[in-house]
Amino acid sequence: MANEIFVPADFPTISQAVTAASEFDTIRVAPGIYNETVIVNKTIQLHGAQSGVDARTRIGSPGSESIIIGSGVSGAVQLVNDNVVVDGFTIANNSAGPGIGTTNGFSGYWVFNNIVQNNTFGLYINSNGLTESQVKQNVFHNNNQPGGASGSGIYSDAGVQNLFIESNLFTGSHATASIVMIGTILTAANIIMSRNKMIMDNSIFLLGTTNVKITNNTMLNTQGNSIFIAGGTDRTEIESNILHNSNLNGIRVDALFGTGANTNIRAKLNSIQGNAVAGLNIEAGSYNTTPRRLDATNNWWGSPSGPFPIGTGDAVIDPDGVAEITPFLTADPLALPSQVFSTGPIQRNGSNAQTIIVDILNNDPLNPAVIEILGFFMGTSGGKTPYVHELFSLAPSTKIQKTYFVSGFEEYEFQFGITGTDDVQISIWPRDASGNLLPTQRVLSSELQQISTLTPLLP
């Protein structure tokens, strides 16, 4: 019969508990900091203090988390047997490798409800695919320490099959990619990525993969290409994703590293808009139309008139003419909650306001908010001049405070664009030179004026 083992009540370290455990036992780890590299070589369940609690709803308070800080090249937590469960931990600060590592000799890994942050990379996921492995409800944040595969949230290059990546949050601007799947040497196949959110983070990167489905993900303000199909892939399906405002392309198709052209790409029912270069950018020679053309029909491109050059939406760059893009959708099938507010002009003339404090609270327990702030100063008449422009992500159930100078202005105005949730509260509090609040000039959320769009910064 399987037993429960408690850390530190039964054993002072997690590693000692693993050594003592039998197959199918459950190890329950109390809140605290555990400075050790944990190697799980048995089919057991490893439950942290936040087991079963969605990591996307947590703030990572040390008093409530089981925190593992290890230094293993193969992972601070290493899973080297079938059907191992890791649930409810914070795994952080591994400068030697990933937060969690698995091997391609086994399968059936369950990685649930973990905060994985500040490692060289987040999760090194490899599997022989005999049993499906699942990665669900984790937060991958700022895994950018120097080293191999640095800057990736989830990474695989040693063979992975039968993998389900669902409902994870990627933040902190991973320098390489949110998710990297490489199958050029060993197979990377039969992978589903669903309902993940990448907020001001990085790409989903595919190289040499087979049978990958990317569906119902939200990728906002990606620091690169939202979906990067880099070469040698076959059977990639991209369905019902939100791909907005990347600083390169919504979908990029290329043929890098001599891997050859891609085949069998289908992209449908996606919301693609606001991407800096193009909604779909297909490098010459990167797609083989045998057995079929690249199917990008029935997508929203940001305009009812369709993608550029047909209409005024995001561009489609297709020098070889390999893609089908009509018909296109004339309305956004996946419109995000979006609001724009203004303080209206606030007269400072005659007051002693020197700074304003802007308090922003995301009350949504699950969804991050993307906040854009514009600040303008002006005289009593004439035009207004921008002097503040910030764009950032605010995690669920999180507050941030910003301070801006207003001294020397006759009047000022602040505008706030909010995307991703309707549950954000904003208040503005002027202060004098001594830091005292000036309540007669404060602006509460209920007093903000809803406007149709942010004022463009350029004429």
ZALUMRO-152283 format. One record per residue (C-alpha): residue number from 1; residue in one letter; x, y, z. Coordinates in Angstrom, 2 decimals, decimal comma. Example, Ala and Ser with C-alpha at 12.3 -4.5 7.8 and 13.67 -1.06 7.14 Angstrom:
// residues 2
KOLNU   resi   resn        xx        yy        zz
KOLNU      1      A     12,30     -4,50      7,80
KOLNU      2      S     13,67     -1,06      7,14
***
This chain:
// residues 459
KOLNU   resi   resn        xx        yy        zz
KOLNU      1      M      0,00      0,00      0,00
KOLNU      2      A      1,26      3,47     -0,91
KOLNU      3      N      2,20      5,76      1,97
KOLNU      4      E      2,57      9,48      2,65
KOLNU      5      I      5,89     10,93      3,74
KOLNU      6      F      6,12     14,43      5,22
KOLNU      7      V      9,04     16,85      4,89
KOLNU      8      P     10,47     18,01      7,24
KOLNU      9      A      8,40     16,11      9,83
KOLNU     10      D      9,61     12,65      8,72
KOLNU     11      F     12,80     13,62      6,89
KOLNU     12      P     14,57     17,00      6,93
KOLNU     13      T     15,21     17,08      3,17
KOLNU     14      I     13,23     16,17      0,09
KOLNU     15      S     16,09     14,02     -1,21
KOLNU     16      Q     16,10     11,91      1,95
KOLNU     17      A     12,36     11,43      1,62
KOLNU     18      V     12,77     10,28     -2,00
KOLNU     19      T     15,43      7,78     -0,93
KOLNU     20      A     13,10      6,36      1,73
KOLNU     21      A     10,01      6,29     -0,49
KOLNU     22      S      8,60      3,24     -2,21
KOLNU     23      E      6,88      3,16     -5,60
KOLNU     24      F      3,58      5,11     -5,66
KOLNU     25      D      4,24      6,91     -2,37
KOLNU     26      T      3,36     10,59     -2,00
KOLNU     27      I      5,83     13,05     -0,47
KOLNU     28      R      4,26     16,19      0,99
KOLNU     29      V      6,62     19,13      1,49
KOLNU     30      A      5,82     21,91      3,95
KOLNU     31      P      6,46     25,60      3,19
KOLNU     32      G     10,09     26,58      3,44
KOLNU     33      I     13,31     26,90      1,45
KOLNU     34      Y     15,02     23,66      0,44
KOLNU     35      N     18,57     24,18     -0,82
KOLNU     36      E     19,08     20,89     -2,61
KOLNU     37      T     19,03     19,24     -6,01
KOLNU     38      V     16,22     16,68     -6,03
KOLNU     39      I     16,50     13,54     -8,19
KOLNU     40      V     13,24     11,59     -8,40
KOLNU     41      N     14,08      8,10     -9,68
KOLNU     42      K     10,89      6,36     -8,56
KOLNU     43      T      7,25      6,55     -9,62
KOLNU     44      I      6,13      8,83     -6,82
KOLNU     45      Q      4,17     12,04     -6,36
KOLNU     46      L      6,01     15,08     -5,06
KOLNU     47      H      3,55     17,61     -3,63
KOLNU     48      G      4,53     21,07     -2,46
KOLNU     49      A      2,58     23,26     -0,06
KOLNU     50      Q      0,61     24,69     -3,00
KOLNU     51      S     -0,28     21,35     -4,57
KOLNU     52      G     -3,53     21,67     -6,49
KOLNU     53      V     -3,44     25,49     -6,44
KOLNU     54      D     -3,12     27,07     -9,88
KOLNU     55      A      0,28     28,81     -9,97
KOLNU     56      R     -1,19     31,61    -12,09
KOLNU     57      T     -3,27     32,72     -9,09
KOLNU     58      R     -0,37     32,81     -6,60
KOLNU     59      I      2,04     35,58     -5,69
KOLNU     60      G      4,84     33,25     -4,56
KOLNU     61      S      4,95     34,36     -0,93
KOLNU     62      P      7,87     32,58      0,82
KOLNU     63      G      5,73     31,85      3,85
KOLNU     64      S      3,27     29,78      1,83
KOLNU     65      E      5,52     28,15     -0,80
KOLNU     66      S      7,76     25,08     -0,84
KOLNU     67      I     10,80     26,59     -2,57
KOLNU     68      I     13,49     24,39     -4,11
KOLNU     69      I     16,80     26,05     -4,95
KOLNU     70      G     19,12     23,54     -6,59
KOLNU     71      S     22,18     23,63     -8,82
KOLNU     72      G     21,95     20,56    -11,05
KOLNU     73      V     23,03     20,80    -14,68
KOLNU     74      S     20,09     18,51    -15,53
KOLNU     75      G     17,70     20,42    -13,29
KOLNU     76      A     17,10     21,57     -9,74
KOLNU     77      V     14,40     18,88     -9,82
KOLNU     78      Q     15,19     15,90    -12,07
KOLNU     79      L     12,52     13,36    -13,07
KOLNU     80      V     14,05     10,03    -14,12
KOLNU     81      N     11,22      7,53    -13,97
KOLNU     82      D      7,78      7,03    -15,47
KOLNU     83      N      4,66      8,82    -14,22
KOLNU     84      V      6,37     11,15    -11,74
KOLNU     85      V      4,25     14,06    -10,45
KOLNU     86      V      5,66     17,44     -9,37
KOLNU     87      D      2,86     19,69     -8,10
KOLNU     88      G      2,76     22,95     -6,18
KOLNU     89      F      6,37     24,15     -5,79
KOLNU     90      T      8,42     27,23     -6,50
KOLNU     91      I     11,61     26,11     -8,26
KOLNU     92      A     14,09     28,92     -8,63
KOLNU     93      N     17,60     30,26     -9,09
KOLNU     94      N     19,35     27,32    -10,75
KOLNU     95      S     22,29     28,97    -12,51
KOLNU     96      A     23,56     25,60    -13,78
KOLNU     97      G     20,55     24,48    -15,83
KOLNU     98      P     16,77     24,18    -15,89
KOLNU     99      G     14,41     24,43    -12,97
KOLNU    100      I     12,91     21,02    -13,84
KOLNU    101      G     14,46     18,39    -16,11
KOLNU    102      T     13,09     15,16    -17,57
KOLNU    103      T     14,68     12,43    -19,67
KOLNU    104      N     13,62     10,80    -22,94
KOLNU    105      G     13,93      7,36    -21,37
KOLNU    106      F     10,58      7,70    -19,60
KOLNU    107      S      7,15      9,28    -20,01
KOLNU    108      G      3,95     10,20    -18,21
KOLNU    109      Y      5,40     13,21    -16,39
KOLNU    110      W      2,90     15,55    -14,71
KOLNU    111      V      4,27     19,03    -14,01
KOLNU    112      F      1,41     20,97    -12,41
KOLNU    113      N      0,95     24,24    -10,51
KOLNU    114      N      4,61     25,25    -10,16
KOLNU    115      I      6,27     28,67    -10,25
KOLNU    116      V      9,49     28,18    -12,22
KOLNU    117      Q     11,62     31,30    -12,23
KOLNU    118      N     15,11     32,76    -12,49
KOLNU    119      N     16,76     29,56    -13,71
KOLNU    120      T     18,95     29,20    -16,80
KOLNU    121      F     15,80     27,90    -18,47
KOLNU    122      G     12,52     26,72    -17,04
KOLNU    123      L     11,57     23,15    -17,97
KOLNU    124      Y     13,68     20,70    -19,99
KOLNU    125      I     10,97     18,36    -21,23
KOLNU    126      N     11,90     15,13    -23,02
KOLNU    127      S      9,87     11,92    -23,18
KOLNU    128      N      9,63      8,65    -25,09
KOLNU    129      G      5,88      9,22    -25,44
KOLNU    130      L      4,67      5,84    -24,21
KOLNU    131      T      2,31      7,71    -21,86
KOLNU    132      E      1,20     11,31    -22,35
KOLNU    133      S      3,14     13,91    -20,36
KOLNU    134      Q      1,33     17,03    -19,16
KOLNU    135      V      2,54     20,52    -18,24
KOLNU    136      K     -0,37     22,50    -16,77
KOLNU    137      Q     -1,12     25,64    -14,77
KOLNU    138      N      2,51     26,62    -14,20
KOLNU    139      V      4,11     30,05    -14,29
KOLNU    140      F      7,41     30,37    -16,17
KOLNU    141      H      9,05     33,66    -15,30
KOLNU    142      N     12,36     35,23    -16,29
KOLNU    143      N     14,41     32,07    -16,80
KOLNU    144      N     17,36     33,93    -18,30
KOLNU    145      Q     20,49     33,02    -16,34
KOLNU    146      P     23,52     32,43    -18,61
KOLNU    147      G     24,15     28,95    -19,98
KOLNU    148      G     22,94     26,41    -22,52
KOLNU    149      A     19,33     26,96    -23,69
KOLNU    150      S     19,25     30,15    -21,62
KOLNU    151      G     16,16     32,28    -21,95
KOLNU    152      S     13,58     29,56    -22,65
KOLNU    153      G     10,47     28,85    -20,60
KOLNU    154      I     10,02     25,27    -21,88
KOLNU    155      Y     12,73     23,62    -24,00
KOLNU    156      S     13,14     20,24    -25,71
KOLNU    157      D     15,86     18,99    -28,05
KOLNU    158      A     16,44     15,38    -26,91
KOLNU    159      G     13,24     13,79    -28,16
KOLNU    160      V      9,69     14,41    -26,97
KOLNU    161      Q      6,44     12,75    -27,98
KOLNU    162      N      2,86     12,74    -26,75
KOLNU    163      L      3,05     16,03    -24,85
KOLNU    164      F      0,24     18,33    -23,66
KOLNU    165      I      1,18     21,90    -22,63
KOLNU    166      E     -1,92     23,64    -21,30
KOLNU    167      S     -2,93     26,75    -19,33
KOLNU    168      N      0,54     28,00    -18,43
KOLNU    169      L      1,64     31,63    -18,06
KOLNU    170      F      4,93     32,89    -19,52
KOLNU    171      T      6,22     36,27    -18,35
KOLNU    172      G      9,41     38,16    -17,69
KOLNU    173      S     10,56     38,37    -21,29
KOLNU    174      H     12,36     35,07    -21,81
KOLNU    175      A     15,24     36,08    -24,04
KOLNU    176      T     15,06     33,11    -26,45
KOLNU    177      A     11,49     31,81    -26,54
KOLNU    178      S      8,55     30,91    -24,36
KOLNU    179      I      8,48     27,38    -25,79
KOLNU    180      V     11,17     25,68    -27,93
KOLNU    181      M     10,54     22,32    -29,60
KOLNU    182      I     13,43     20,91    -31,68
KOLNU    183      G     13,16     17,58    -33,49
KOLNU    184      T     16,08     17,66    -35,90
KOLNU    185      I     18,05     14,81    -34,29
KOLNU    186      L     15,52     12,98    -32,11
KOLNU    187      T     11,78     13,07    -32,76
KOLNU    188      A      9,61     15,92    -31,49
KOLNU    189      A      6,08     14,86    -32,38
KOLNU    190      N      2,45     14,74    -31,32
KOLNU    191      I      2,47     17,90    -29,22
KOLNU    192      I     -0,50     20,06    -28,22
KOLNU    193      M     -0,10     23,60    -26,87
KOLNU    194      S     -3,42     24,98    -25,65
KOLNU    195      R     -4,75     27,90    -23,58
KOLNU    196      N     -1,32     29,24    -22,65
KOLNU    197      K     -0,67     32,95    -22,19
KOLNU    198      M      2,51     34,70    -23,24
KOLNU    199      I      2,33     38,30    -22,06
KOLNU    200      M      5,18     40,52    -23,28
KOLNU    201      D      7,23     37,33    -23,51
KOLNU    202      N      8,61     35,47    -26,53
KOLNU    203      S      7,92     32,96    -29,30
KOLNU    204      I      6,64     29,47    -29,73
KOLNU    205      F      9,57     28,09    -31,74
KOLNU    206      L      9,32     24,90    -33,82
KOLNU    207      L     12,20     23,24    -35,69
KOLNU    208      G     11,94     19,79    -37,25
KOLNU    209      T      8,68     18,95    -35,46
KOLNU    210      T      5,86     16,66    -36,60
KOLNU    211      N      2,15     16,93    -35,81
KOLNU    212      V      2,00     19,98    -33,54
KOLNU    213      K     -1,27     21,72    -32,72
KOLNU    214      I     -1,18     25,29    -31,34
KOLNU    215      T     -4,68     26,28    -30,25
KOLNU    216      N     -6,46     28,86    -28,09
KOLNU    217      N     -3,28     30,53    -26,89
KOLNU    218      T     -2,99     34,26    -26,17
KOLNU    219      M      0,26     35,96    -27,19
KOLNU    220      L      0,36     39,71    -26,54
KOLNU    221      N      3,25     42,09    -27,27
KOLNU    222      T      5,62     39,24    -28,09
KOLNU    223      Q      9,30     40,22    -28,10
KOLNU    224      G      9,91     38,60    -31,49
KOLNU    225      N      7,73     36,40    -33,70
KOLNU    226      S      4,70     35,05    -31,88
KOLNU    227      I      4,82     31,68    -33,67
KOLNU    228      F      8,12     30,88    -35,39
KOLNU    229      I      8,08     27,82    -37,67
KOLNU    230      A     11,79     27,67    -38,32
KOLNU    231      G     12,20     24,77    -40,76
KOLNU    232      G     11,76     21,08    -41,42
KOLNU    233      T      8,32     20,85    -39,81
KOLNU    234      D      5,38     18,74    -40,99
KOLNU    235      R      1,72     18,97    -39,97
KOLNU    236      T      1,52     22,16    -37,92
KOLNU    237      E     -1,97     23,41    -37,05
KOLNU    238      I     -2,50     26,94    -35,70
KOLNU    239      E     -6,10     27,47    -34,63
KOLNU    240      S     -8,03     30,09    -32,62
KOLNU    241      N     -5,01     31,91    -31,20
KOLNU    242      I     -4,72     35,60    -30,31
KOLNU    243      L     -1,51     36,94    -31,87
KOLNU    244      H     -1,42     40,68    -31,20
KOLNU    245      N      1,24     43,38    -31,28
KOLNU    246      S      4,44     41,36    -31,62
KOLNU    247      N      7,49     43,42    -32,45
KOLNU    248      L      8,09     41,21    -35,52
KOLNU    249      N      5,53     38,81    -37,05
KOLNU    250      G      2,40     37,08    -35,87
KOLNU    251      I      3,47     33,90    -37,72
KOLNU    252      R      6,92     33,53    -39,27
KOLNU    253      V      7,78     30,62    -41,60
KOLNU    254      D     11,46     30,06    -42,38
KOLNU    255      A     13,95     27,31    -43,26
KOLNU    256      L     16,91     27,73    -40,93
KOLNU    257      F     19,97     25,58    -40,23
KOLNU    258      G     19,62     23,52    -43,41
KOLNU    259      T     16,52     21,74    -42,12
KOLNU    260      G     14,61     22,17    -45,38
KOLNU    261      A     11,19     23,51    -46,20
KOLNU    262      N      8,10     23,09    -44,06
KOLNU    263      T      5,01     21,18    -45,18
KOLNU    264      N      1,34     20,95    -44,23
KOLNU    265      I      0,81     24,19    -42,30
KOLNU    266      R     -2,78     25,16    -41,58
KOLNU    267      A     -3,72     28,39    -39,74
KOLNU    268      K     -7,41     29,17    -39,20
KOLNU    269      L     -9,75     31,21    -36,99
KOLNU    270      N     -6,88     33,19    -35,47
KOLNU    271      S     -6,99     36,84    -34,40
KOLNU    272      I     -3,86     38,38    -35,92
KOLNU    273      Q     -3,36     42,12    -35,62
KOLNU    274      G     -1,01     44,93    -34,70
KOLNU    275      N      2,18     42,99    -35,48
KOLNU    276      A      5,07     45,27    -36,40
KOLNU    277      V      6,28     43,56    -39,59
KOLNU    278      A      3,51     41,23    -40,76
KOLNU    279      G      0,71     38,98    -39,63
KOLNU    280      L      2,15     36,15    -41,74
KOLNU    281      N      5,68     36,28    -43,15
KOLNU    282      I      6,83     33,35    -45,31
KOLNU    283      E     10,50     33,36    -46,28
KOLNU    284      A     11,20     32,46    -49,90
KOLNU    285      G     11,91     28,74    -50,26
KOLNU    286      S     10,65     27,89    -46,78
KOLNU    287      Y      7,41     26,10    -47,71
KOLNU    288      N      6,82     23,08    -49,95
KOLNU    289      T      3,34     23,07    -51,51
KOLNU    290      T      3,43     19,29    -51,95
KOLNU    291      P      1,11     17,83    -50,80
KOLNU    292      R     -0,83     21,06    -50,11
KOLNU    293      R     -0,53     24,82    -50,07
KOLNU    294      L     -0,21     26,73    -46,82
KOLNU    295      D     -3,81     27,25    -45,69
KOLNU    296      A     -4,25     30,60    -43,94
KOLNU    297      T     -7,90     31,15    -44,82
KOLNU    298      N    -10,56     32,40    -42,41
KOLNU    299      N     -8,34     34,45    -40,11
KOLNU    300      W     -8,88     37,96    -38,76
KOLNU    301      W     -6,08     40,31    -39,83
KOLNU    302      G     -7,06     43,43    -37,90
KOLNU    303      S     -9,33     44,97    -40,54
KOLNU    304      P    -12,63     43,99    -42,19
KOLNU    305      S    -10,94     44,72    -45,51
KOLNU    306      G     -8,49     41,86    -44,98
KOLNU    307      P     -4,70     41,61    -44,84
KOLNU    308      F     -2,39     43,95    -46,71
KOLNU    309      P     -2,03     44,17    -49,71
KOLNU    310      I     -5,67     43,08    -50,19
KOLNU    311      G     -6,85     45,40    -47,41
KOLNU    312      T     -5,49     47,49    -44,57
KOLNU    313      G     -4,91     44,77    -41,96
KOLNU    314      D     -1,66     43,10    -40,97
KOLNU    315      A      0,48     42,27    -43,98
KOLNU    316      V      0,92     38,86    -45,54
KOLNU    317      I      4,42     38,53    -47,04
KOLNU    318      D      4,47     35,59    -49,45
KOLNU    319      P      7,12     36,03    -52,17
KOLNU    320      D      6,63     32,49    -53,55
KOLNU    321      G      2,83     32,70    -53,57
KOLNU    322      V      2,46     29,50    -51,53
KOLNU    323      A     -0,37     30,58    -49,19
KOLNU    324      E     -4,14     30,79    -49,48
KOLNU    325      I     -5,43     33,75    -47,47
KOLNU    326      T     -8,93     34,31    -48,86
KOLNU    327      P    -11,59     34,16    -47,67
KOLNU    328      F    -10,69     36,08    -44,52
KOLNU    329      L    -12,79     36,98    -41,48
KOLNU    330      T    -14,36     40,44    -41,41
KOLNU    331      A    -14,77     40,52    -37,61
KOLNU    332      D    -12,51     39,46    -34,78
KOLNU    333      P    -13,59     36,01    -33,51
KOLNU    334      L    -11,52     36,33    -30,33
KOLNU    335      A    -11,83     39,96    -29,27
KOLNU    336      L    -10,06     40,60    -25,96
KOLNU    337      P    -11,53     42,71    -23,20
KOLNU    338      S    -10,14     46,16    -23,92
KOLNU    339      Q    -10,77     49,57    -22,39
KOLNU    340      V     -9,24     53,05    -22,70
KOLNU    341      F     -9,60     55,71    -19,99
KOLNU    342      S     -8,54     59,33    -19,57
KOLNU    343      T     -8,23     61,60    -16,56
KOLNU    344      G     -9,27     64,49    -18,76
KOLNU    345      P     -7,24     67,70    -18,44
KOLNU    346      I     -6,22     68,40    -14,84
KOLNU    347      Q     -5,26     71,96    -13,97
KOLNU    348      R     -2,16     72,22    -11,87
KOLNU    349      N     -1,88     75,99    -12,23
KOLNU    350      G     -2,33     77,58     -8,82
KOLNU    351      S     -1,74     74,34     -6,90
KOLNU    352      N      1,45     72,99     -5,37
KOLNU    353      A      1,27     69,52     -6,93
KOLNU    354      Q      4,78     68,31     -7,77
KOLNU    355      T      4,22     64,61     -8,55
KOLNU    356      I      1,34     62,24     -9,08
KOLNU    357      I      1,11     58,69     -7,80
KOLNU    358      V     -0,73     56,25    -10,08
KOLNU    359      D     -1,99     53,11     -8,32
KOLNU    360      I     -2,96     50,25    -10,65
KOLNU    361      L     -4,57     47,08     -9,28
KOLNU    362      N     -5,36     43,99    -11,36
KOLNU    363      N     -8,18     42,34     -9,44
KOLNU    364      D     -8,53     39,49    -11,93
KOLNU    365      P     -7,43     36,25    -10,19
KOLNU    366      L     -6,44     34,49    -13,43
KOLNU    367      N     -5,75     36,90    -16,27
KOLNU    368      P     -2,80     39,26    -16,55
KOLNU    369      A     -3,46     42,76    -17,83
KOLNU    370      V     -1,43     44,64    -20,42
KOLNU    371      I     -1,31     48,30    -19,41
KOLNU    372      E     -0,28     51,19    -21,66
KOLNU    373      I      0,14     54,61    -20,03
KOLNU    374      L      0,39     57,90    -21,91
KOLNU    375      G      1,01     61,23    -20,17
KOLNU    376      F      0,64     64,67    -21,75
KOLNU    377      F      1,29     68,22    -20,61
KOLNU    378      M     -0,37     71,30    -22,07
KOLNU    379      G     -1,12     74,95    -21,56
KOLNU    380      T     -4,54     76,44    -21,03
KOLNU    381      S     -5,01     76,38    -24,81
KOLNU    382      G     -3,33     74,80    -27,82
KOLNU    383      G     -1,93     71,34    -28,36
KOLNU    384      K     -0,69     68,75    -25,90
KOLNU    385      T      2,78     67,24    -25,71
KOLNU    386      P      3,50     63,60    -24,75
KOLNU    387      Y      6,07     63,07    -22,00
KOLNU    388      V      5,19     59,62    -20,58
KOLNU    389      H      4,81     56,35    -22,49
KOLNU    390      E      4,97     52,99    -20,71
KOLNU    391      L      3,82     49,51    -21,69
KOLNU    392      F      3,94     46,63    -19,20
KOLNU    393      S      2,19     43,49    -18,00
KOLNU    394      L      0,52     43,26    -14,60
KOLNU    395      A      0,11     39,76    -13,17
KOLNU    396      P     -3,21     38,54    -11,73
KOLNU    397      S     -4,11     39,86     -8,27
KOLNU    398      T     -1,18     42,29     -8,34
KOLNU    399      K     -0,79     46,02     -7,69
KOLNU    400      I      1,84     48,41     -9,02
KOLNU    401      Q      2,54     52,06     -8,24
KOLNU    402      K      4,00     54,60    -10,67
KOLNU    403      T      5,28     58,11     -9,92
KOLNU    404      Y      5,39     60,95    -12,48
KOLNU    405      F      6,48     64,57    -12,20
KOLNU    406      V      3,95     67,28    -13,07
KOLNU    407      S      5,75     70,32    -11,66
KOLNU    408      G      6,05     73,15    -14,15
KOLNU    409      F      2,96     72,14    -16,15
KOLNU    410      E     -0,15     74,28    -16,35
KOLNU    411      E     -2,30     71,23    -17,15
KOLNU    412      Y     -1,72     67,53    -17,66
KOLNU    413      E     -3,66     64,45    -18,80
KOLNU    414      F     -3,06     60,73    -18,40
KOLNU    415      Q     -4,55     57,98    -20,57
KOLNU    416      F     -4,65     54,26    -19,78
KOLNU    417      G     -5,13     51,42    -22,25
KOLNU    418      I     -6,08     48,11    -20,60
KOLNU    419      T     -6,11     44,80    -22,47
KOLNU    420      G     -6,73     41,25    -21,28
KOLNU    421      T     -9,23     41,83    -18,47
KOLNU    422      D    -11,99     44,22    -17,42
KOLNU    423      D    -11,06     43,97    -13,74
KOLNU    424      V     -8,42     46,70    -13,36
KOLNU    425      Q     -8,76     49,64    -10,95
KOLNU    426      I     -6,73     52,86    -11,34
KOLNU    427      S     -6,48     55,89     -9,06
KOLNU    428      I     -4,32     59,03     -9,30
KOLNU    429      W     -3,07     60,90     -6,22
KOLNU    430      P     -1,19     64,24     -6,51
KOLNU    431      R      1,45     65,03     -3,88
KOLNU    432      D      3,15     68,26     -2,89
KOLNU    433      A      6,89     68,81     -2,55
KOLNU    434      S      6,83     67,32      0,96
KOLNU    435      G      5,05     64,19     -0,23
KOLNU    436      N      1,68     65,11      1,26
KOLNU    437      L     -1,43     63,94     -0,58
KOLNU    438      L     -3,64     66,57     -2,20
KOLNU    439      P     -7,04     64,85     -1,97
KOLNU    440      T     -8,94     67,64     -3,72
KOLNU    441      Q     -7,11     66,77     -6,96
KOLNU    442      R     -7,28     62,99     -6,72
KOLNU    443      V     -8,97     60,94     -9,48
KOLNU    444      L    -10,59     57,60     -8,61
KOLNU    445      S    -11,42     54,76    -11,01
KOLNU    446      S    -15,08     55,77    -11,04
KOLNU    447      E    -14,08     59,28    -12,13
KOLNU    448      L    -11,98     58,25    -15,13
KOLNU    449      Q    -13,57     58,96    -18,50
KOLNU    450      Q    -13,85     56,13    -21,02
KOLNU    451      I    -12,58     57,16    -24,46
KOLNU    452      S    -12,46     55,34    -27,78
KOLNU    453      T     -8,70     55,13    -28,32
KOLNU    454      L     -5,34     56,29    -27,01
KOLNU    455      T     -4,02     59,52    -28,51
KOLNU    456      P     -1,43     58,64    -31,18
KOLNU    457      L      2,07     59,66    -30,14
KOLNU    458      L      3,04     60,62    -33,69
KOLNU    459      P      1,07     62,82    -36,09
***
